[in-house]
Amino acid sequence: MATPSDAMQLDASTEATGVERTVVNPSVDMHAHWKPRANPWLIAMTVALAAFMEVLDTSIANVALPHIAGNLGASTDEGTWVLTSYLVSNAIVLPLGGWASNLMGRKNFFLLCITIFTISSFLCGIAPTLPMLLLCRVLQGAGGGGLQPMAQAIMADSFDEKHRGQAFALYGLVAVLAPSIGPTLGGWITDSYSWRWIFYINIPVGILAYILVTRMVDDPPWIVPDRKHLLNMDFMGLAFLSLAMGGMQIMLDKGEENDWFSSGFICFFAVIFVGGLIGLIVWELRQKNPLINLKLFRYKNFAISCFLMALVGGVLNASTVLQPQMLQSLLGYTATNAGEALTAGGFALVFVMPFAGWATGKYPARYIAAVGFVFFAISYWYTTRQLTLDMSFYSASMLRVVQMLPIPFCFISITTAAYVGIPREQSNQVAGLINFVRNIGGSIFIAITGAAVTNQSMHHQALLQEKMTNLRIPYANTLDGTTGYMNQNFGAHNGVGAAMASIYGELNRQAAMQAYVDVFKMLFWMAIGMTLLAFLLSKNKPGGGNSDIAMH
């Protein structure tokens, strides 16, 4: 059987772009018509199962942090490192799929990631101390980091262009549904059993995924393992990547807790992040065999798709964190109830995803994305009109449904557009980078919106306090009425103080709710801008193949 070197030769654009564009020899045209042995949909469901397990773990532990910290004798602040340690190692491994696939083959790398993730999940569950749990979470994040991009790359190569959008609909369902049900499932498991079971549930799923991948998934002929890649590994690029992602994640996760740049701790990691990022870009662009092929960003569609996907990941993750946070802090919801309020949005995705996948196969990606962003804008504007302190559970659930409906149109169309015009042998790099920027966008937006809620709450609190004067009749009447009620319950000596405390507590709640409204307004204007950016994508011909968009 011919090898890829027999089938391909580099054209003149390779030297300029750093991306191999291929000329296929007719004698080995089988590469262009390769199809997997198993049914592509069975393959898609198999790899989606593994990806679902990993994506779920990014959010399932959130609501269990107080239980984990208390059980292991740690503070709440120390407990948040359970999330940070996972996200740092996950972010470092995400873009490495292309290199690892070239080293050992994509299927073998995927199986290795499943094995590491499953074993480390067991170790997380039995961890006796917080330091041991953090170490196991680092291993778990490293194993999970390869699951998402490799699942997407396997889907991309298993389906032809005409059906790729429908396959990405299944992947999009995994990427969006898992974070939505994670808090609900995590809260229920923690309340009903133990926080350790949020890790143990990965074990049977991991074993099943390993068996199915072993039997169904095959590497395409253009992926040939080469152990020379281990000797030629870009260790400096890996070092820069680790510094940049570690610095960024710690800065974002601990920024608000440490008052951002007024803290030397945060400033240190900010410098680590910026320095590592600059070093990574400069170094990788000069390498013949880079760890991350940044020269892919010379493809206009890919570059724009990555930027849009970062924004999609940002607004999705921000709203996923903001809404349950608001329900718990302002409306008194338990962690489980707050998670349940998000669940309806996940079920809505099940119905919309297939339609979005079908539409992406029929219409140009930029039009589908633009429609999705318009719906995004409408959903966030609707949210700003519905947020109140007496909002019902039904209203909260419907808000999540409205926010989730645009996601499939944006996610699937942008993911599909990212592959158009890119040589097939670069699908691993594309999958790694597109997932990488989505996760980075989510981390950045969660930090930004969290800080915005805090700052805007203080702003509105100051404005409302200015109106707390007896010269204003509404305030004077409220104070008199509340004081009378408190006198009856706490005695005349304590009535005024209790009344002031009650009014001040309500003021804080109103200020915080106005802050959430402000943040959703910010997301609304961002969605408007994303709509305009979508038209920068080239107008591809759906199902027309990889060559219908040129590099710019």
Secondary structure as GFF3:
##gff-version 3
##sequence-region A 1 552
A	DSSP	alpha_helix	4	7	.	.	.	ID=ss1
A	DSSP	alpha_helix	13	17	.	.	.	ID=ss2
A	DSSP	three_ten_helix	26	31	.	.	.	ID=ss3
A	DSSP	alpha_helix	40	57	.	.	.	ID=ss4
A	DSSP	three_ten_helix	62	64	.	.	.	ID=ss5
A	DSSP	alpha_helix	65	71	.	.	.	ID=ss6
A	DSSP	alpha_helix	76	79	.	.	.	ID=ss7
A	DSSP	alpha_helix	81	93	.	.	.	ID=ss8
A	DSSP	three_ten_helix	94	96	.	.	.	ID=ss9
A	DSSP	alpha_helix	97	104	.	.	.	ID=ss10
A	DSSP	alpha_helix	106	126	.	.	.	ID=ss11
A	DSSP	alpha_helix	130	145	.	.	.	ID=ss12
A	DSSP	alpha_helix	147	158	.	.	.	ID=ss13
A	DSSP	alpha_helix	161	192	.	.	.	ID=ss14
A	DSSP	alpha_helix	197	200	.	.	.	ID=ss15
A	DSSP	alpha_helix	202	216	.	.	.	ID=ss16
A	DSSP	alpha_helix	228	231	.	.	.	ID=ss17
A	DSSP	alpha_helix	235	255	.	.	.	ID=ss18
A	DSSP	three_ten_helix	260	262	.	.	.	ID=ss19
A	DSSP	alpha_helix	264	286	.	.	.	ID=ss20
A	DSSP	three_ten_helix	294	298	.	.	.	ID=ss21
A	DSSP	alpha_helix	300	330	.	.	.	ID=ss22
A	DSSP	alpha_helix	335	360	.	.	.	ID=ss23
A	DSSP	alpha_helix	365	386	.	.	.	ID=ss24
A	DSSP	alpha_helix	393	404	.	.	.	ID=ss25
A	DSSP	alpha_helix	407	419	.	.	.	ID=ss26
A	DSSP	three_ten_helix	424	426	.	.	.	ID=ss27
A	DSSP	alpha_helix	427	465	.	.	.	ID=ss28
A	DSSP	alpha_helix	473	490	.	.	.	ID=ss29
A	DSSP	alpha_helix	492	534	.	.	.	ID=ss30
A	DSSP	three_ten_helix	546	548	.	.	.	ID=ss31
###
